[in-house]
Amino acid sequence: MTDAEHLGHGISAIPLPLPFKSPAFVNAYVIEGGTGLTLIDCGVDWEPGRRALATGFSDLGFKAKDVDTLIVSHLHPDHVGMAPRLVEETGCRLVMHETATARVSRYNDTEGLVERTRLLASLHGVPEQLRAGLAELGPRPDWMPLMKPPDVTVADGEEISLDAGRRLEVIHTPGHEATHICLRDSRTGILFAGDHVLPRITPVIMYDEDVLDSLGDYLSSLGKLRDMEIGLTYPAHGSIVERGSQRVDQIILHHQRRLSGMEDVVKLGPATAWKVLRAAFRPHLSPLEQRLALRETVAHLEYLRLRDHLETFEEGGTLWYRR
């Protein structure tokens, strides 16, 4: 899907290009309501994205000024980057999960992310000659402007009204990111899944210094959706998922296999997260891919440690995992 299109039931999709190789697009969804338009996610703030959004609105017969509510699924730039501009230009309200208020300052702190990543790399056995490249982010890109806290916050189970007879149920689904929410349409049962359920890939589940158990949170959130027996699912990246609960089961199986594979590495003897990463992921990762893979590896190893499958010990400033 590369062109804006009406999906039926007053829902439309506008794919917005991203300045990354993968994913190359994010799906912004538009829902027609009684008082205006509701936009779910908005891409990064760069010219190709702004142009695609304006063209998409025009092709669909809408106007950007009719957006009265912008709902952002979570605090990652490919979902929230254009939010400050849209709020300023349209006067729309910005709605996010209540945890976003406290985490906006963290989203804005590029230098803090670099330092946390440097410390993580040092602790988990990344060779010294690779640490600088792995942690270096460069200057904050223009397409990722600083954020203000959302105008309106919502909690798990609350509803966002679209018109007199239609609401979006808020489902807090942390794991990929602590503020992440999915939204279920009361009229159709369709789930707007953000990054939580994707069609052909799985979202990166990263270790977060401020979260005890990122992977545990993610798997628990997936279980919540599975229990809801979700069907038609509109993801933030890729094509529509016809059977959401079936895809949830596939993603859970993926992580079970990854956990098993990582535990097998440690069974052979004490290992750092870097050693486990090199066994679990393909070789020749770029520094960005190494950074994401390291955080994902630590998230999985910590999941195993918290459930007493593994324990840790520190030696010479390096953390090791063992059975």
Residue, then its C-alpha position, 0 to 999 in steps of 0.5 A: m500500500t503506497d497510495a491513500e485509500h478509503l478502507g470502508h466504515g469511514i476509515s482511510a489510510i495514508p502511507l507516509p514515507l520514512p527516512f529509513k531503509s526499513p520500515a520505509f512507510v508508516n500507515a496513518y489512519v483517518i477516521e471520520g467523526g461527527t465533529g471532524l477527523t481523527l488521525i492515528d499516527c503521523g510519521v516524521d517531520w520531513e518534506p516527503g512525509r508532509r507532502a504525502l500527508a497533504t496529498g493523501f488528504s486531498d486524494l481522499g477528499f479531506k482537508a488537514k484543517d478538519v483534523d481535530t484529534l491526533i492520537v499517537s500510538h507511542l513515543h517513537p519518531d516514526h509515529v509522533g515526529m510530525a505531531p508538534r507541527l500538526v498541533e500548531e498548524t491545525g489546532c488539533r488536540l494530541v492524545m497519548h497514553e498517560t505514561a507519555t507525560a513523564r516520558v516525553s523528557r526522555y524522548n527529547d534527551t538525545e544525549g542521555l540516550v547516547e550515554r545510556t547506550r554507551l554504558l549498556a555496551s560497556l556492561h554487556g561485553v561489547p568490544e571496546q573498539l565497537r562501543a563508540g560506533l554502536a552508541e553514536l547517534g549523531p546530532r538530533p535529526d530535524w525530522m525528530p523535533l522536541m515534543k511537549p507533553p500531550d494535551v489529553t491523556v488516556a488510560d487502559g480501558e478508557e474510550i475516545s469518542l468519535d461521534a455519538g455512537r462510535r468510540l475507540e477503546v484504549i488498550h495499553t500494550p507496553g513492551h515495544e515502548a512503554t506508552h504504546i496503545c492499541l485502539r479498538d473501534s466500537r463500530t467494526g471491532i477493527l484493531f488499530a495495532g500501532d507497532h504491537v502486531l505487525p504482519r511480516i516482522t516483529p517489533v523490536i523489544m528493547y531493554d529499557e533502563d526504566v522498565l523492569d521487564s520489557l519482554g514480559d510486558y510485551l508478551s503479557s500485552l500480546g496475551k491480552l489481545r489474544d484473549m480478546e480474539i481480535g480479527l481485522t487488524y490495521p498495523a502501523h507498518g505493512s499490510i492489513v492483518e486479517r486474523g489478528s489473534q492468529r498473528v499474535d500466536q505467531i509472534i509469541l512463538h517467535h519470542q519463545r524460540r528466540l528465548s530458547g535459542m539464547e538460553d541454549v547459548v548460555k547452557l554452554g557456559p557463562a556468556t555476555a549479552w554480546k556473545v549471545l547476540r552474535a550467536a542469535f543474530r546474523p553477522h555484519l550488522s550495522p552500528l544501528e542494527q547492533r544497537l537494536a540487537l543488543r537491547e533486544t538481547v538484553a531484554h530477552l536475557e533479563y526475561l529469563r533471569l527474572r524467571d530464574h532460568l538464568e543468573t548474573f555475575e559481574e567480573g571486571g565491569t562486565l555482566w555475565y549470564r549463566r544457568 
